[in-house]
Amino acid sequence: MTEQNDKKHEKIAKRAEDISMTATIMSAAVGVGANFFEPTGLSAIGVALGIIDEPFIVTAVPMVSNVATVTGVISGCAYFYSKWKNKRERRISD
């Protein structure tokens, strides 16, 4: 195998890390926005009674945080796989 093929796992791990960090930043931003737009006072009572709807951003928070969690798990797996693969390659070359 070529050097480029041997290091694909490092590129995949780096890309997964970038995606995970982006999803985490988006999750934080949506969480802050949801906190800002969360219904309070009479509008909270209206939401509880089903008279008015919750703002979409408040509804979207769990979905966005789940995406951040899943991408974090994928990134962690790719990182540890890459680390294991590098250690294995060093052991074989010695």
Steps between C-alpha positions, in 0.01 A plus 500: 500500500609854442570760766185687398277195553663425835412845635135516387387416852668819624316710240170336591562561871585865435189550284278334761651726765425810292139390444458420869633839607268676254200306629596581859526872426163489322348317796630764740369782282156340469495440875576866572239609245241268650572641843446850363174414317359267765142593582454670835206643687165481323650352186641210707153437638363509145759242390420280800128513417562436131352833392820620332794311357853496633754689289672269251842567649384363835367189327822456299739496798471125573548410134808719461653377825447139387684575176788648701509193723502254210772690312703515822478123538600446136790743538618326816486159335691627195762663726563185702499281187761727342708494818479119514588470131807726537619303803452174311691632197791610721508159668503320163776723359728443803 
